[in-house]
Amino acid sequence: MNYLVVDDDAAFCATLARVLTRRGHKVVTATNGVDAVRHCQLSTIDRAILDLKLDRESGLVILQQLRLIQPNIQTVILTGYSSIATAVEAIKLGAINYLIKPASADDIVSSFEQVKGSVEAEVQEVPPSVNRLEWEHIQRVLKENNGNISGTARNLGMHRRTLQRKLLKRPVKQ
């Protein structure tokens, strides 16, 4: 199998490429859409592992471009910013699966094999609490700001000290 790993985290790309190579696959990596498209134009790619949110690019746009070049490419979307809307759009655009980070190499590889739906999928009885949703949102914005507390506080419209107090608390349970 020929794999393409597209993620703006170069360390993640290198680690996943190393694991896949050890398993006997040929792997190329890209940290942006331009490089990903170039790899698809230059060689046949069987499977792509694509981050949903690259630095300033949408993985959904890149997915569309890759499928125009190679219509039979199987793609799994990885994201730390999961939502029902992006999951639905990814599947509509041709992704065969949608995984939430962190995902292990085993999870990623097996997701290519699990292309059919399951009626036994777990249905959550109780939606997450407002506190849990707030904590997850703060973590996403903090990551977008590369851990910068002041920038995160500005983006969230809250005082820096208030944000620091919230970050000191443990994650809220579901």
Number of C-alpha atoms within 10 A of each C-alpha: 12 16 22 25 23 27 26 19 14 13 10 13 20 17 12 19 21 14 14 19 15 10 9 10 14 15 21 20 20 21 18 21 23 11 14 23 19 13 17 21 13 8 10 16 21 15 19 25 26 29 30 28 17 18 14 9 14 15 24 22 13 21 26 16 17 24 18 13 14 17 11 14 22 20 27 26 26 23 22 15 14 14 10 8 8 17 19 12 12 23 16 10 15 18 25 19 22 23 19 14 13 10 12 10 14 10 11 18 14 11 16 18 10 11 12 9 8 8 6 6 7 7 6 7 6 7 9 12 12 11 13 15 14 13 18 15 14 19 16 16 18 20 14 14 15 11 13 12 19 17 16 23 20 12 14 15 10 12 13 16 12 10 18 13 9 14 15 8 9 8 13 14 9 11
